[in-house]
Amino acid sequence: LNKNKIDIIFFDSWKSLETFNNTTDIRKICLAHGNEILKLSDKNRIVNSLNKADLIIYNSQFTKNKTFKNFKILKKINHKIIYPAFIKKIQKNINNKKKYDLCTVARLEYRKGHHLVFEAMSILRNDYKISLKYAILGDGPELSRLKDLVMKFSLQNQVDFIHHNISSEKIYKNSSVHIMPTITAPESIEGFGISNVEAASYGLPCIVSNSGGTSESIGDNGIIVKENDPKQLVKSIIDIFKKYKSYSKKSYIFAKNFESKKKIEEYLDNF
């Protein structure tokens, strides 16, 4: 690195920076995403590692606040917040006949809240006579349990688990609303919510919860609900479809803040 006169190094997490030999004047910037700074059992490792950084970039205000709460000493290190989503192009969605009313593009983990969407869909069908189609794109440890819940709520004809080799772009183009009602789980939390920004770039309004940094991944292009509250989720789904065109227009506007050129400049401005 010294031989090639590198000016700056970005580290993807404290674990990468931990093994770095600090005998260099190269500027070191470390990213902090959320889950990797939660383990208090690694407190000394985390602090010793991040102390090597010239700047820490947090992926949300929530992640920054959580880090300062758990590791007060890190307040002394220069820091800033940059939301980590990159949009190559705003995709004007001309598909008026969407196959799915709702979609979630995310790893299949408990904290993503897919099961809450099932509960909300069941209430909508049984109490409001509204039957929605829901696409789930992703893989992970929750797959088997989620399939069982589909049977429990009798949603077999309403929920599709999409094979992971299908692109997220195809799902966004064939869906109306992106929904991700994340919840706080032990040693697992959503630091931001990149898929909400990606969905917005296709004109999809977003419904998210107030858990972790998820609420920071939308603007006025969606609705924030209290975490772990299916009834609020039902209300938000009804409300967002009532004002769908307005929310969709706002999604395109919101996504422009994350165009790749702007975001790259935002990172490089730290040099």
Legacy VTK file of the C-alpha trace (Angstrom):
# vtk DataFile Version 3.0
C-alpha trace
ASCII
DATASET POLYDATA
POINTS 271 float
0.000 0.000 0.000
2.789 2.414 0.836
4.664 1.485 -2.333
1.676 2.331 -4.525
0.974 5.621 -2.754
-2.596 4.847 -1.774
-4.383 7.947 -0.481
-7.318 6.425 1.355
-8.680 3.029 2.382
-12.346 2.227 3.046
-12.898 -0.705 5.432
-16.259 -2.471 5.217
-16.380 -3.146 8.973
-14.345 -3.050 12.158
-13.424 -6.714 11.544
-11.505 -5.722 8.419
-9.765 -2.841 10.142
-8.857 -5.041 13.114
-6.186 -6.980 11.199
-4.713 -3.916 9.506
-1.163 -2.889 10.385
-1.533 0.678 11.607
2.024 1.789 10.773
0.970 3.940 7.838
-0.197 7.486 7.178
-2.855 6.363 4.708
-6.234 7.806 5.681
-8.505 5.061 7.024
-12.291 5.229 6.853
-14.396 2.479 8.417
-18.073 1.762 7.775
-20.441 0.852 10.609
-23.633 -0.906 9.506
-25.527 -1.945 12.634
-25.414 -5.590 13.676
-21.648 -5.841 13.787
-21.383 -3.217 16.549
-24.047 -4.751 18.809
-22.031 -7.536 20.430
-20.891 -6.206 23.784
-18.837 -9.373 24.267
-16.557 -8.003 21.519
-16.362 -4.553 23.091
-12.572 -4.434 23.484
-11.995 -5.769 19.963
-14.429 -3.260 18.469
-12.977 -0.287 20.321
-9.353 -1.232 19.606
-10.166 -1.712 15.948
-12.160 1.470 15.398
-9.564 3.495 17.260
-7.363 2.971 14.206
-9.837 4.827 11.993
-9.511 8.453 11.007
-13.236 8.545 10.286
-16.208 6.267 11.011
-19.142 6.402 8.607
-22.414 5.232 10.167
-25.208 3.958 7.944
-27.929 5.745 9.947
-28.544 8.052 12.868
-29.821 5.028 14.760
-26.569 3.080 14.263
-24.535 6.067 15.391
-26.653 6.547 18.538
-26.520 2.836 19.340
-22.744 2.786 18.953
-22.276 5.811 21.207
-24.520 4.210 23.815
-22.597 0.923 23.820
-19.111 2.364 23.265
-18.978 5.924 24.637
-15.256 6.215 23.947
-15.910 6.117 20.184
-17.564 9.551 20.349
-14.032 10.979 20.214
-13.373 9.627 16.722
-14.399 11.756 13.737
-17.660 10.473 12.315
-20.508 11.184 9.934
-23.636 9.509 8.583
-24.014 8.365 4.966
-27.018 6.301 3.955
-25.612 3.308 2.012
-27.875 2.992 -1.040
-26.791 3.479 -4.651
-29.335 3.929 -7.450
-27.978 3.581 -10.982
-31.119 4.826 -12.668
-34.613 5.941 -11.741
-36.886 3.388 -13.436
-40.180 4.905 -14.532
-42.601 2.040 -14.069
-45.119 1.949 -16.933
-46.565 -1.416 -15.917
-50.131 -0.657 -14.843
-51.108 -4.290 -14.391
-49.049 -5.358 -11.403
-49.094 -9.016 -10.424
-48.430 -8.254 -6.757
-49.939 -5.676 -4.413
-47.119 -6.064 -1.877
-43.542 -7.240 -2.046
-40.572 -7.638 0.268
-37.045 -7.934 -1.069
-34.885 -8.969 1.873
-33.068 -11.833 3.504
-35.525 -14.198 5.197
-34.788 -13.392 8.819
-37.168 -12.995 11.746
-36.336 -9.327 12.205
-37.586 -8.453 8.699
-41.188 -8.954 9.864
-42.606 -11.046 7.008
-44.837 -12.837 9.520
-46.471 -9.530 10.461
-47.425 -8.970 6.831
-49.131 -12.372 6.871
-51.132 -11.351 9.940
-52.137 -8.082 8.309
-53.177 -9.858 5.098
-55.318 -12.269 7.102
-57.085 -9.376 8.868
-57.619 -7.563 5.563
-59.186 -10.638 3.997
-61.348 -11.683 6.945
-62.455 -8.281 8.251
-62.331 -6.046 5.168
-62.845 -8.560 2.352
-59.599 -7.340 0.744
-57.455 -10.086 -0.764
-53.894 -9.052 -1.634
-51.088 -10.778 -3.512
-47.665 -10.742 -1.834
-44.260 -11.536 -3.362
-41.331 -12.497 -1.148
-37.886 -12.458 -2.745
-35.009 -13.708 -0.635
-33.494 -16.664 1.120
-32.547 -17.373 4.700
-33.242 -19.300 7.899
-36.904 -18.214 8.153
-38.017 -19.863 4.898
-39.437 -23.038 6.416
-41.249 -21.222 9.241
-42.723 -18.669 6.843
-44.075 -21.418 4.614
-45.732 -22.963 7.666
-47.281 -19.600 8.543
-48.690 -19.270 5.034
-50.554 -22.528 5.676
-51.638 -21.388 9.143
-53.183 -18.167 7.797
-54.556 -19.924 4.669
-52.620 -17.607 2.356
-51.502 -20.261 -0.139
-53.151 -18.440 -3.049
-51.947 -15.021 -1.938
-48.233 -15.440 -1.143
-45.487 -16.367 -3.607
-41.961 -17.229 -2.494
-39.813 -16.122 -5.425
-36.732 -18.140 -6.327
-33.548 -16.223 -5.579
-32.367 -16.340 -9.213
-35.178 -13.923 -10.157
-33.925 -10.333 -10.130
-35.214 -7.790 -7.636
-35.848 -5.497 -10.612
-38.464 -7.898 -11.955
-40.221 -8.015 -8.583
-40.241 -4.220 -8.206
-41.672 -3.784 -11.701
-44.475 -6.242 -10.958
-45.385 -4.938 -7.485
-47.207 -1.902 -6.142
-45.853 -1.420 -2.607
-42.678 -2.495 -0.809
-43.314 -3.511 2.791
-40.732 -4.289 5.483
-42.070 -3.982 9.055
-38.812 -4.828 10.821
-38.719 -5.702 14.506
-35.997 -5.587 17.138
-34.588 -9.036 17.870
-31.835 -10.101 20.341
-28.444 -9.169 18.864
-30.080 -8.449 15.517
-31.393 -5.150 14.248
-31.954 -3.353 10.963
-29.369 -0.597 10.622
-30.951 1.003 7.548
-33.002 -0.686 4.778
-31.471 -0.444 1.302
-34.265 -2.352 -0.446
-36.722 0.412 0.488
-34.650 2.917 -1.472
-34.269 0.505 -4.387
-38.041 -0.015 -4.462
-38.628 3.742 -4.395
-36.536 4.109 -7.558
-39.218 2.034 -9.338
-41.983 4.239 -7.953
-42.994 1.909 -5.130
-44.235 3.544 -1.933
-42.874 1.861 1.195
-44.361 0.730 4.478
-41.799 0.267 7.251
-41.649 0.113 11.041
-39.954 2.400 13.540
-37.514 -0.355 14.544
-33.794 0.347 14.244
-32.787 2.574 11.347
-35.501 1.322 8.988
-37.532 4.514 9.230
-34.545 6.464 7.869
-34.756 4.547 4.574
-37.940 6.350 3.496
-39.075 9.959 3.283
-42.589 11.228 2.651
-42.986 8.445 0.087
-44.316 5.957 2.613
-45.725 5.213 6.031
-43.923 4.347 9.267
-45.799 2.094 11.695
-45.113 1.028 15.254
-43.071 -2.166 15.275
-44.796 -5.485 15.915
-48.285 -4.045 15.361
-50.302 -5.885 12.644
-53.362 -3.631 13.138
-51.325 -0.510 12.329
-49.966 -2.391 9.357
-53.507 -3.040 8.110
-54.384 0.651 8.381
-51.204 1.721 6.590
-51.848 -0.668 3.681
-55.371 0.706 3.228
-54.166 4.308 3.509
-51.286 3.935 1.064
-53.515 2.513 -1.672
-56.023 5.337 -1.174
-53.304 7.883 -2.047
-51.201 5.618 -4.216
-50.385 7.997 -7.089
-49.184 10.703 -4.725
-46.959 8.309 -2.762
-45.562 6.832 -5.987
-44.539 10.248 -7.349
-42.841 11.052 -4.063
-40.934 7.748 -4.259
-39.255 8.764 -7.520
-38.300 12.123 -6.009
-36.953 10.504 -2.836
-34.861 7.964 -4.784
-33.053 10.740 -6.670
-31.171 11.523 -3.452
-29.433 8.153 -3.836
-28.276 8.322 -7.454
-24.870 6.646 -7.679
-22.917 9.694 -8.821
-24.174 11.741 -5.879
-23.485 8.963 -3.395
-19.957 8.280 -4.683
-19.155 11.981 -4.352
-20.573 11.897 -0.829
-18.085 9.179 0.126
-15.137 10.730 -1.701
-15.766 14.126 -0.122
-14.222 12.604 2.997
-10.789 12.490 1.385
LINES 1 272
271 0 1 2 3 4 5 6 7 8 9 10 11 12 13 14 15 16 17 18 19 20 21 22 23 24 25 26 27 28 29 30 31 32 33 34 35 36 37 38 39 40 41 42 43 44 45 46 47 48 49 50 51 52 53 54 55 56 57 58 59 60 61 62 63 64 65 66 67 68 69 70 71 72 73 74 75 76 77 78 79 80 81 82 83 84 85 86 87 88 89 90 91 92 93 94 95 96 97 98 99 100 101 102 103 104 105 106 107 108 109 110 111 112 113 114 115 116 117 118 119 120 121 122 123 124 125 126 127 128 129 130 131 132 133 134 135 136 137 138 139 140 141 142 143 144 145 146 147 148 149 150 151 152 153 154 155 156 157 158 159 160 161 162 163 164 165 166 167 168 169 170 171 172 173 174 175 176 177 178 179 180 181 182 183 184 185 186 187 188 189 190 191 192 193 194 195 196 197 198 199 200 201 202 203 204 205 206 207 208 209 210 211 212 213 214 215 216 217 218 219 220 221 222 223 224 225 226 227 228 229 230 231 232 233 234 235 236 237 238 239 240 241 242 243 244 245 246 247 248 249 250 251 252 253 254 255 256 257 258 259 260 261 262 263 264 265 266 267 268 269 270
